[in-house]
Amino acid sequence: MLILFFLLPTNICLSAEVDEDKLRAERMMLFHKMETLTHVPWYIYAGIDQYERSIRRSQKDIPREKGAIAIYIPPEKWAGGANPNKADTSANSISFFGGIGLDGNGDGKAVITDDEDLLYTIGHFLQSYGTTIEDIRIGLWDYYHRDQAVRTIISNSAVYRTFETLKLEKHAFPVPLHANYSYRSTWGDRRGWGGLRIHEGTDIFASYGVAVKSTSYGTVETKGWNRYGGWRIGIRDIQGNYHYYAHLNGFEKGIEKDSVVQPGQVIGYVGSSGYGPKGTAGKFPPHLHYGIYKDNGRTEWSYDPYPSLRLWERQERSRKK
C-alpha cells in the first residue's frame, strides 16, 4: 500500500504528460492540414492557438475549450451580430447575417466548438489579406484590434517556426548556478527613486559581468535604456508573460529586438545601470532585477516572480545531477 501511495503521484504526472503529448500531436496535425487548405503557415495557427489558450486561462468569463484547439470566437462574431440564432450552424445563414463562421471539415455545418471549423474560419479570414507575414499582421490587427495581441501572436509564431515543436515548457534560472548569487522575495517592497512606487520584481545579487540567461522560450520585445532599469531586455514568452531583465552591464552579442531565444541562452550580463540618464551606473550594488508581467488580453500586470525562480532553480539543479 505504501509503495502504491508513493507511486501514484508519479503515475498521474506521467499520464497527464502523455495526454498532453497526444493533444500536441493532434494540434500539429490540424495546423498542417489547415496550412494545406488555406496557405496560412502552420506556425501562425500555432501562435494564435497558444495566444488564445493563455487568454482563456487568464479570463474567467471565457469558457474552457472543448477540443484540442483553444481559439475562442464570440457567438455574435461567429453567427453574425443581427442573427437571432447565435448557435446557428448553417454557413449560408451565418454569411447572410455577416458572421464569419465556416465549415472546415466538410460535414455541412459550421460549428463554433469544432476544431477544424474554428481553424478554417480563422485561416480563411487571414487568407483574405494575403499570406505574407505583413499581410497576416494586418489581418490579425483587423481581427483583434489590439497591438499587443498581434505582437504576441507573431512572437509565438516565430518561436514555433524556429524550434518546430509545440513542446516548449522548459525554463531556466536566470544566472548560472555555479555563480555566487543571492536573492529573496522583494516583490511589493517600497521604492522611492523617481517617485514612490512598489518593487515589481526580485533582485538577484551577483558580481559584475555574471551571465544573465533567458528563463523561457520567447522573443526579444524590448532592448535598450530605461531610466529606472538602465540597460534592460524584455522577452515575451509563449504564455503571454513579459520577462523583464534590468540593470544590465551589457548585452550578449547577437541579441537584438525580435531575436528568438530559448531557456538558458545568455542575453546579457549583471551590472548596476539605471536610476538616471543613459549611461548612469553604480548607484547600487550590482544585481539583476527580474520581473514578470502577465497579459490577459485586456491589460498587463506585474506578479511576484519569486516562486517561479525557486522552482526553476530546483529544476535546473535536478537536471544537472
N, C-alpha and C positions, 0 to 999 in steps of 0.2 A: 504493500500500500504506500509506504514511504517513497519507494522508487517511482511509482506511478505519479505520486504527488509532485515530485521534483521534475519529472519528465514532461508533465502536462504543459507548463508554460512554453517550453521549447517546441513541443509539437504544435501548439496553437500558433506560435510565431511562424514556424515553417509552413503550416497550412495557409496562413494569411499571405505569406510571401509567394507561395505557388499560385494562389488565386490572383494576386496582383500581377504576376508574370503572365498569366493567361489573359488578363484584361489588357495588358500592354500589347501582347501579340495580336489580340483582336483589333485593338485600336490601330496598330500599324497596318494591318491588312486592310482595314476600312480606309485609312488615309491614302494608301497606294491605289486602291480601287477608284477613289474619287479623283485622284490625280489623273488617272487614265480617262475618266469621263469628262472632266472639266478643264484639264491642263493647268490647274492651280497646283503648285508643288505640294507634295505630301507634308513637308515640314511647316508650311503655312497652316494647314489644317491642325497639325500637332500644336503649333504655337497658340492658335485660337482656342483649341480644346483645353489646353493647360491653363490659359488665362481665365477661361470661364470656370474651370474647376476651382481655382483659387478664389474666385469671386463667390461661388456657391458656398465655399467653406467659411467665408467672411460675412456674408449677408444672410441673416436669419429669415428674411421674408422671401427668399427664393428656395423653392423645393429642391431636394436632392435629386440627382439624375436617376432614371430607372434602368438605363442601359450602360454600355461601356463609354459612351460619349457624354461629356458634361455641358455641352453647349445649350444655353437656355434662350429661347426666343419667346418673348411675351405673346400670349394668345392674340392680343389685338394686332400685333405686328404680323403674326403668322396668318391669321384668318382675315385680317382687314379691319380697320377701325370701325367702319359702318356695318360690318357683318353682324347680324343678330345672333348668329351661331358661332361663338368663339371656339367651339370644339369641331368646327367644320373640317371634313377630310376630303372634300371634293376640290381638286385642283382648279377646276373651271370656275366654281363659285368663289373660291378664295381669290382667284385672279380678278374676277368681276368686282369684288369689293376692295381691291387694291392690296390684298395680302401678299406675302412673299413665299408662303409655304408651297412646296413642290413634292412630287412623288419621285423618290430617288431609287427605289428598289423594284419598280415596275409592277407593283401589286394593285395599281389603280387608285390608291389612296395616299393622301398627303397627311401623315400622322405626326403630330408635333413632338411625340416622345420616341419616334422611331429613329435609330441611329443613322441609317442611310439617308432617310428623308431630311434629317437635320443637316448632315454634312453636305448633301447635294444642294440644299437650299442656300446655304452659306456660300458654297463654291460657285453656284450659278450667279448669285448676287455679285461676288467679286469678279467673276469672269467677264461680266458686262463692262468692267472698267479696263480690262486688259490683264495680262499675266506677268508683266514685269514687276519687280519689287515696288517701284514707284507707283505703278498703276494700282497694285494691291494696297499700298499705303493710303492712296486716295479713297479706294473703296472701303477700307476699314474706318477711315475718318467719317465717311458718309453713313456708315452703319452705327458706329459707337458715339460719334460726336464728342470725343474726349481724347485729347492729345496723349495722356498717359496710357490709355488703353492701346492706342496704336503703337507707342514706343515699346510697351511690354510685349505685345504680340510679335512685333518684328524682332525684339531681343530673344524671345523664346525660340522663334523660328531659326534664328542664326545659331543658337546653341544646338538645337536638334539637327540642323544641317551639318554642323561641324562634327558632332560625335555619332551621328547616325544610329541613335538608340533612344528609347523613351525611359530607360532605367538610369536615372541621374540623381539618386538620393544621397550620395556620399557627401560628407562635409569634412573640413579640416580645421584644426586650431590655427589662429592667425599668426602665431610666431612659432619658431622651431622649439620642440620640446626640450632640446638639449641646451637652449639658451637660458641665461639667468634672468628670469622674469618673475613678476608677482602681480596679482590682481585680486580685487574683492568687489562686491556689489556696491556700485556707486550711482546707479541709475536713480534719478529723482533728487540727488543732492543739490543744494543751492549753489549757484554760480553768479558772480557779480560783474565780471568784465563785460562791458557793452550793455549793461542793464541787468536787473535782477531776473533770473531765469532758472530753470531746473536743468540738471545734467542729464542729457539724453544719450547715455551710453555707459560703457565700462572702460576704465583706464587700465591698460596693461603696461606696467613699468618695465622697461628693458633698456639696455645700453644703446647709445647712438650706433646706427648702422645695422642693427639686428634686422634680418629679413622679415618683411610683412607679407603674409600669404593670403590668397583668396580663400574664404571659408566655403565657397559654394561654386557651382556652375553658374555662369551668367555672362553678361556683357558689361563693359565699362560705360556707364551712363554719364558720368561727370569726371573730369580730371582738371586739376589746376589749383589756383589760390582762392582761399576763402579767409576773410579777416579773423574769423573765430577759429577755424580748423587749420589754418595755414595751408601747406601743401596737402591736398586730400584727393582721394579717389572714391567714387561712388559706383557700386556694382549692383545691377538688378538681377536677381535670380529668377528661376522659372516658377517659383511660388509667389512671385509678385513682391518679394521683400527687397528693400533697398539697403545694402550694406555700406556703411559709411566708415572709411578709414582716414583718420585725421592726424595732424601734427607730424607729418612725414618729413624726413630729411631729404628725400628724393624718390624718384620713380624708377622702376625697373625698365631697362631699355626694351623698346618694342611694345610697351603697354600704352595704348592710345585710346581715345574715345571710340567706342563701338568694338573694341577688341573682345574676342570671346575668351573667357578664362575658365579654369577648372579648379577644384579644390586642391590646395597645396601649392599652387603656382605662385611664384614670387611676383608681387606687383609693386613693391616699394620697400622703404627702409625706415626704421624708427628714428624719430627726430624730436625737436621741440619747437616747431614752427607754429606761427599763429599769434593771435591777440594783437594785431596791428596791421599796418600796410604791408604790401607784398615784400617778402624777404625777411620779415620780423622773425626772430628766433631767440631762444634762451630765456624766456620769461618764466619758465617752469622746467622741472626735470624732464628728461626725455621719456616719452611713453607713446603708446598707440592708443588713441581714442577710438573705440569701436562701438558703433551704434547700428541698430536695425530699425527700419521703418516699414510698416505694413500698409499696402494699398488694398482697399476693399472695393475698388471700382467707383467709389464716390469721393473718398478723401484718403489721406495718408497720415499715420500717426506713429510716434515712437513707442517701442515697448522694451522692457528690460532684456538685454542680451545675455545677462549673466548665466541663467540656467542653460542656455544653448551652448555657451562657451564651456561650461563644466562638462556637459555631455560630449561635445566634440573632443575635448581634451582627453576624456576617458576612452572614447572610441579610438582615437589615434594611438594612445598608449597600448591599447589592446591589439591593434593591427601590427604594431612593431614588435610584439612579443614573439 
